[in-house]
Amino acid sequence: MADKSPIKFSLAKEDFKQEETPVASPVGDVKKQTEQSKSYALQYLLLILLVVQNSSVIITTRYSRVVSGDLYFTATAVFLTEMLKLFICTSVMFYQTGSAAGVEIIEIFTVKYIDTLKMSVPAILYVFQNNLLYVAAS
């Protein structure tokens, strides 16, 4: 047989307590939205700078190859461009990490050499692409 105990109801305050859900403060929401809008603005700025940089490379390459006079070796131009990029990247790395940048560079080439080899494949293809860009602009 079923238990026929009386049902007990309680109207105590503890039974009606609701758990407080954390509510984001309006100041936090505004701050988060401001940071997000700054992030979008930076993304669009970088996109515009990338378009301008790539367009100017094509235009100056074409102009420098069709102007009358002595032509330069395309391999030299690509090499100097890559050396400029290396200098800029190394400078940024030294700025961000301080004096530890030299140690980090050595670690990348000695300890993480597999990753370096993996990255060398697209890098070599990129150099080849840049050489073809100069040939196409001629």
C-alpha positions as CSV (number, residue, x, y, z in Angstrom):
1,M,0.0,0.0,0.0
2,A,1.1,3.5,-0.6
3,D,2.3,5.8,2.2
4,K,-0.6,8.0,3.2
5,S,1.4,10.6,5.1
6,P,0.0,14.1,5.0
7,I,1.6,16.6,2.6
8,K,3.4,19.4,4.3
9,F,3.4,22.9,2.9
10,S,5.8,25.5,4.2
11,L,5.5,29.2,3.7
12,A,8.8,30.1,5.2
13,K,11.0,32.8,3.7
14,E,13.8,30.4,3.0
15,D,11.7,28.4,0.6
16,F,11.0,31.5,-1.6
17,K,14.5,32.8,-1.8
18,Q,15.7,33.1,-5.4
19,E,19.3,32.8,-6.3
20,E,20.8,36.1,-7.4
21,T,22.0,36.0,-10.9
22,P,25.0,38.2,-11.7
23,V,24.0,41.2,-13.7
24,A,26.6,42.9,-15.8
25,S,27.0,46.5,-14.9
26,P,26.3,49.0,-17.6
27,V,29.8,50.4,-17.2
28,G,31.3,47.0,-18.0
29,D,29.1,46.6,-21.0
30,V,30.0,50.0,-22.4
31,K,33.7,49.2,-21.8
32,K,33.4,45.9,-23.6
33,Q,31.6,47.5,-26.5
34,T,34.2,50.2,-26.7
35,E,37.1,47.7,-26.8
36,Q,35.3,45.7,-29.4
37,S,34.7,48.8,-31.6
38,K,38.4,49.7,-31.3
39,S,39.2,46.2,-32.4
40,Y,37.0,46.5,-35.5
41,A,38.5,49.9,-36.2
42,L,42.0,48.5,-36.0
43,Q,41.1,45.6,-38.3
44,Y,39.7,47.9,-40.9
45,L,42.7,50.2,-40.6
46,L,45.1,47.3,-41.1
47,L,43.0,46.1,-44.1
48,I,43.2,49.5,-45.7
49,L,47.0,49.7,-45.1
50,L,47.5,46.3,-46.5
51,V,45.6,47.2,-49.7
52,V,47.5,50.4,-50.1
53,Q,50.8,48.6,-49.5
54,N,50.2,45.9,-52.0
55,S,48.9,48.3,-54.6
56,S,51.9,50.6,-54.2
57,V,54.3,47.6,-54.5
58,I,52.7,46.6,-57.9
59,I,52.6,50.2,-59.2
60,T,56.2,51.0,-58.2
61,T,57.5,47.7,-59.5
62,R,55.8,48.2,-62.8
63,Y,57.1,51.8,-63.0
64,S,60.6,50.9,-62.1
65,R,60.7,48.1,-64.7
66,V,59.4,50.1,-67.7
67,V,61.4,53.3,-67.2
68,S,64.2,53.6,-69.7
69,G,67.6,53.0,-68.3
70,D,69.6,50.2,-66.7
71,L,67.4,47.4,-65.4
72,Y,68.2,45.9,-62.0
73,F,68.3,42.2,-61.1
74,T,64.9,41.1,-59.8
75,A,66.6,38.7,-57.3
76,T,68.5,41.6,-55.8
77,A,65.3,43.6,-55.3
78,V,63.5,40.6,-53.7
79,F,66.6,39.9,-51.5
80,L,66.7,43.5,-50.3
81,T,63.0,43.5,-49.6
82,E,63.2,40.4,-47.5
83,M,66.2,41.8,-45.6
84,L,64.2,45.0,-44.8
85,K,61.3,42.8,-43.5
86,L,63.8,40.8,-41.4
87,F,65.2,44.0,-39.9
88,I,61.7,45.3,-39.1
89,C,60.5,42.1,-37.6
90,T,63.7,41.7,-35.5
91,S,63.3,45.3,-34.3
92,V,59.7,44.7,-33.2
93,M,60.8,41.5,-31.5
94,F,63.5,43.4,-29.5
95,Y,61.0,46.1,-28.7
96,Q,58.5,43.6,-27.3
97,T,60.7,41.2,-25.5
98,G,63.7,43.4,-24.6
99,S,67.1,41.7,-24.3
100,A,65.5,38.2,-24.4
101,A,64.9,38.5,-28.1
102,G,68.4,37.2,-29.0
103,V,67.8,34.1,-26.8
104,E,64.4,33.6,-28.3
105,I,65.7,33.8,-31.9
106,I,68.4,31.2,-31.1
107,E,65.8,28.9,-29.5
108,I,63.6,29.1,-32.5
109,F,66.4,27.9,-34.8
110,T,67.9,25.3,-32.5
111,V,65.2,23.9,-30.3
112,K,62.2,24.5,-32.5
113,Y,64.0,23.6,-35.7
114,I,61.1,21.4,-37.0
115,D,58.7,24.4,-36.9
116,T,61.4,26.5,-38.6
117,L,61.6,23.9,-41.4
118,K,57.8,23.8,-41.8
119,M,57.7,27.6,-42.1
120,S,60.6,27.6,-44.6
121,V,58.4,25.9,-47.3
122,P,55.9,28.8,-47.6
123,A,58.7,31.3,-47.2
124,I,60.6,29.9,-50.2
125,L,57.4,29.8,-52.2
126,Y,56.8,33.5,-51.3
127,V,60.3,34.5,-52.5
128,F,59.6,32.6,-55.8
129,Q,56.3,34.4,-56.1
130,N,58.0,37.8,-55.6
131,N,60.5,37.0,-58.3
132,L,57.6,36.1,-60.7
133,L,55.9,39.4,-59.7
134,Y,59.0,41.3,-61.0
135,V,59.0,39.2,-64.2
136,A,55.3,39.8,-64.8
137,A,55.7,43.6,-64.2
138,S,58.5,43.8,-66.9
